[in-house]
Amino acid sequence: MLMTRDRTAPITRSFWESLGFQLIGITVAALFVPLLYLFTQALDHFAEATIINSAIASYGSAVVSLFLYRRVTSFPGTRGFAYIIPTFTAAFGIAVLMMFGLRLPYSGAMLATGYVASMVFGFLATHLSQKFMRRHFYLVPFGNTEIAYDAAWVQWIVLHEPRVPDHDRHGAIVADLRHDHPAEWERMLAEAAVSGRVVYHTKQLRESLTGRVEIEHLSENSFGSLLPNLAYRKIKRTGDVMLAAMALPLLAVPLLLIALWIRLDSPGPVLFRQQRMGYRSRPFDVLKFRTMEHRPDDTACRDAAITQDDDQRITRAGRFLRRTRIDELPQLVNVLRGEMSLIGPRPEALALSEWYERELPFYSYRHIVRPGITGWAQVNQGHVAALHDVHIKLHYDFYYIKHFSAWLDILIMMRTVGTMLTGFGSK
């Protein structure tokens, strides 16, 4: 059996993405630049404690930002530039709040200098990385090679003979390692692996490039590798309860105003209740702000559960609420009840869920974690209902379950803000 790259490892980083280079750059930007700024000022205006606290806060915030940035951008579909400002702003903002709360002396000018210099370095490193990084692969033309169509934004170089491309010592080779290759191609792959060349299995690379996981056979023991992190599941549940409990009182007034707007906009109840399939395949009543005309005669049939493009049932207030995802906020109550999480696979209406389970293999496995108000499929794909699109959505759900972690949840939260601002995937 050939040794291949670990399926959970990110694609090889370029020099500009290396941790060593970025740590050096962050040290210069967040520590030496603020100190250099300090020496241009009258030093007698700064107490020693102020200088030390500010230097530690600036450098610590920048290093935390760097590791958070590297972690969230290691997931497929993340574009580096979009996460520089949020990560650095959050880390430096928390540092300022901590020192303000602890009443520690600090220099706002030093922190601002470190913050700006760190972000400038972040944008520069990301630009250099995207300009010079290698994103091309050599494809062995046997077996399942559909990855070339799934990741069309990557340059694929098809190998026409069983020879390791000596002119490109860093180019990775991609092959379907479950296929019974001709002997000369097997020898080539073995030679490439022994020489230190990265050899990817097509299915593993597809996961890394697309952010989707596909289960094909029970005999693969894929379920074992897809079991979510049990320790993090408990931590996540505690965090869900704490955040929901804090958010509801803070949002009480806006929620009441939204409720009044819905009531004035169209006749009917403020809240919409619908039975959906939940955690461990247990049905529950999901809560949402009503965004459609109230039709008591509508049954819970499959067609009624599907939202169509330009659906005429959507009210004027509902269009805004759906586009910004504000209609989902009442589900914070579902989170407190233990029926949902802040982040996870979106719950489907019972009629749809039963249909998908009949048509799609392993669909019910997505219920191994609590459904979420937002999720990996939502920020990558948006709202879908067609069977083929739901099949792709299922692969996103499996990816989330397999990589179930705080880092992925943080990334989803950041991208959810973007979907709320742009309306991506709404209907």
N, C-alpha and C positions, 0 to 999 in steps of 0.2 A: 504493500500500500504506500503510495507516495505521501510524503509529508507536505501539507499545504498550510496556508496561512490560517490562523485561528479565525473562525467565522465571526467572532464578536470584535475583532480588531479593526481599527479604522484603516482606510486606504493609506498607503505610504505617504508621509508628509514630505514636502520639499524643504530645502534648507531654511527658507524664510518662515516656514511653519514649525521649525524645530524648537523644542523647549529651551535649549541653551541660548540660541540667538534671541528669542523673545524675552527671556529673563534678563539678559544683558541690556537689551533695549529698554525694558521697563525700569531697571535699576537706574539707568541714566536719566530717563524721563521723569520718574516719580521721586527720585532721591537727589541726584546731583543737580538737576535743573532748578528745583526749589531752593536748594542751598546756594546755588550760583545767584539766583534772584536775591536771596537774603544778603549776600555780600555786596550787592549794589545799593543796599539801603543802609540807613544809620543803625548799626548793630545795637547801640545803647537803647534803642526803642523796644528791643525784644529780650525778654527774660530767657534764661537758659532752659527753664522748664517748657516755655512756649515753643522754643526751637525744637527741642527733643520730641515733645508730643506731636508737633506738626509733621516732623520728618517721619516718625513711626507711623502716624495715621496715613500719610500720603503713600509711603512705600507699601504698607500693609494692605491698603485698599487696592492699590494697583496690582499687587501680586494675587490677591483674591479675585480681582476682576479678570486677570489673565487666565487663571485656572478655570474659572467659571466659563469664560469665553471659549477656551479650548474645548471644554467638555461639551457645551451645548452645540458647538459647530462641528463636532465629530459625528453628529447624526445626519443621515441623508436629508437632502432638500434644504439645508440651512445655508444661507448666503451670508458670509462673514460680515459684510458692511452693515447689515441690518441689526446686528447684535452688539456692536461696539458701544454706541451711546447708551443703550439700556443697562448693560452690565457695569460699565464704569460709573455711570450716574448712580446706580443703586448702591454700589460698594462705597463710593465716596460720601453719598448721602447718609448711609448708615453710620459711617465713621463720625461725621459731623454731629449727628443726633446723639451718639454715644458720649462724645466728649461734652456736648452741651448738657446732657442729662447728668453726667458725673461731675460737671462743673470743673473740667480740666482746662487749663489755659491753652489756647492754640491760636495760630495765625491763619485767618481766612485767606489772606493773600498767598501764603505758601501752599495751602491746600488747593486753591484755585489754579495756581501755577502747575502743581503736580497733576491735577485733573486734566487740564488742557493738554499738557505735554504728553501725558499717557495716551490720551485719545488720538493725538496727532501721530504718535508712534504706531498705535493700533491700526489706523487707516493706512499708514505707509506700509507696514508689514503685510497687511491684507492685500493691498494693491500689488506689491512685489510678488506675493504668493500666487495670486490669480494670473499675473502676467507670465510668470516663469514656471509654474508648477506643471508637472507632467500628468496628463489625464488621458493617456492612450494605452491600449492593451492589444496584445497579440493573441488572436483567437484561433484555436485549433478547430478546423471545420468538420467536426464529427459529433454525433449525439445531439443533445438539446442545446442549440445555440441561439435560442430566442432572446437571450439577454441583449444581443445586439440591437434588437427592435425595442426592448423595454427601456434601454438607456441610450437613446439615439443621440444624446448630447455629448457622448464620449466618442473619441476617435477609435474606431476598430480597424485593426490591420490583420487581415486574414492570412494565415500561414498556408502556403501552397506546397511546401515540402517540409519534411521532418528535420528541420535544422534550427538550432537556437540562434536568434538574431544577434550576431556578435557586434554589429555596428551600434547597437543600442543596449548597453549593459544594464540599464535601469528599468527597461520596459518589462512589465509583468506579463506572464503568459496565462491565458484563460482557457480551460478545457473542462468538458463534462467528464469528470473522473469516474462516473458510473458506467460510462460507455466502454464497450470492448474495442479499444483502439487497435489498429494494426501494430505489429511488433516494433517496427521502426519508429512509430510515433510514441509508443510507450518508452522506448529507450531515450528519445529526445526529451520527454518530460522528466524522466529520472535524472538525466544529465543536467537539465536546467535546475532541478531542485537541489541536487548535490552540490552544484557550483554556487549556490546561494541565491539563485534567481527566484523571485516570488512567483509561485504557481497557484492560481486561484481556481477553486471549483466554481463552475458557473452559477450554481444555486447560492453559494455563499456570497459571491460578488454581487449577484442581483439584490440580495438583501441589503448589502452595504451601500449600493448605489440608489436603490429605489425606496428604501424604508418599508419594504413589505416582506412578509414571511408566508410561504405557502406550504401547507401540509399536504403531502401526496399519499403517503402510506402509513398505516399504523405500525407496520413492521420496522419503520425507520426509527422508532422510539422518539419521534419528534415531540410527543406529549411530555416526555421526561425533561427535554431541554426547554420546553415552553412553560414549565411550572413557574409561577411568579415568585419573586423573592418574599418569603413568608415573614421575615423580620421587618422588611420595609413595609409590608402590608399593614402591620400593626402600627408602625410609626405614622404611616400615611393616614390611617383612620383617626388617630389622635389629632393630627394636624388639620384634617377636614373639619372635625367638630369644633376645634378652637377657632379656625378662620370663619366658619359659618356663624358661630355664636357671636363673634365680634362684628361681622359684616351686617347682620340683620338689624341691630339697633342703629348702626351708622346709616343704613340705607332706608330706614323706616319712613322718613319724610318723602324722599324721592319715590319710593314705592307707592305711597298713598296718593301722590300727585299723578303718577302713571295710572293708578286704578281709577281715579276721577276722570282722567282723559279718556280712558277706554269706555267708561260708562256714558260719557257725553257724546262720544263718537258714534256708537251704535248700540242698539238695544241688546240686552243679554247679560249674563254674569261676567264679572271681572276676570275670574280665573277659569281656566280650561283644565278639566281633569280627564285623563285617559289611562286606561290600563295598559301597562307595558311590561315586557319581560325583563326581569332584573337579575340580581345576584343569585347565583346557583339555580337559575331558571325559575325563580319565584316571582309571580306577577305582583305588581304594585301600582298604585295610582300616582302618576306623575303630575306635578303642578306646573302650569305655565300661565302667563298672562294670555287672555283670549285675543287672538289676532285675526280670527275669521268670523264671518257672520254666524250668529247662533241659530243652528238648525236642529231642534230637538228630535226631528224624525230621522236624522242621519244615524245609521247603524254603525257598529264597529267593524264593518266589512273592509276588505282589503282596499278597494278602490277609494273609499272615503278616507282611509288613513294615509293615502299618498298625496303629497302636495305637488301639484303640477306647475310647470312654468307659467307665469302670469296667471295664477289661479284667481278666478273671479270671486272666490269666497273671502279673500283677504281684505280686511277693512283698511281705511286710510291710516289710522293709527297703527294697525298691524304691520303695514309695510315698513314703517320706520322701526318698530320694535323687533321685527324679524331680521332686518338688515343689520342692526346693531347687536343682535342677540340678547337684548334687554328682556325679551319675553321669557328667557330661561331663568331669570333671577329668583322667582318663587321656588325653584328647585333647591334652594338653600335649606328649605324646610325638609325636603326629602333627604338631604345630606345629614341633617340632625337626627332624623328618624333611623338612619342607618341603611336606607334603601339605595342611596347613591353616594358617589364621591364627587369631589370637585373636578377630577380628571379621570377619564376612563372611556371605554367604548360607549357610544351613545345608545340608550335603550330604544328598542323598536316597539311599535304597537303590536299587541298580541297577534292580530291577524297577519301582519307582515312577518313577524318573527316565526310564526308557525309555517308560513309559506316558504321562507328562506331555509328553515330547517329541513323541509321536505326536499328542496331543490339543491342545496349547497352542502357538500360533505363537511363535517366537523363544525358547522355553524354554531352549534350550541356551546362549543368550547369557549367562545368569547365571554360566556357568563361566569367564568372562573374568577373574575374580578368584578368589583362593583361598577355599574355603569356610571358615566360621568356627565357633568354639565357641558364640558368640552373634552376633546380627545385628539389623538394623533391623526385619525382618519379625517376629522373635521377640518383641521388646519392644513391638511395636504390635499383633500379631495372635495370637501364641502358636502352639501346635502345631495344625496342620490337615492333613487328608489328602484331603477331598472335592475333586473337580476344580474346582468353582467357587471354593472357598476358596483353592486353590493358585493359581488365576488371579490373585486379589487379592494373594496372597503374592508372586507374580512381579512385580507392579507395585511392591511395596515393595522388592524386590531391585533393580529397575531404578533406583529412586530412589537407593538406596545407591550403585550404580555411578556414576550421573551426578554425585552430590555426594560422591564418594569423597574424604575429607579427614580430617585429624586431629581437627577440631572435631566431625564427625559420630561418629567413633569414641569420642571422649571422652563425648559424650552417650549413646551406646549403652552404654558401660561403666557410667555412672551409673544408667541405667534398668535395666540387668541386675541391679544390686544390689537394686533394688526388686522385680524379678520373683523373685529368689531368696528374698526375705523374705515375699512375698505368695503365691508359687506361681502367679502369673498365667500362664495358657495351658498349664499342664502337664496331662499325661494319664497 
